[in-house]
Amino acid sequence: MNEDEHVLPEEIHEAIGLAATYLMNSRLPVKADNLIMVLRAQEIMVTCSRQRGVLEATRHYLDKRMKKPL
């Protein structure tokens, strides 16, 4: 993803929702660590650079939120 491209909050929300759905369907707990694991796996599998950038930004967002909660 280029430096001048921004990831919209809606895209982050959707990526988290899809990862959470995968975890629930797999009967795994929906925790930040598990979400990051799923996002990392999805990032490896996607071919679209835009989607890869969204997943990477989502992982960074969750990682930052784990270290500094609201």
Secondary structure by P-SEA (a helix, b strand, c coil): ccccccccaaaaaaaaaaaaaaaaaacccccaaaaaaaaaaaaaccccaaaaaaaaaaaaaaaaaaaccc
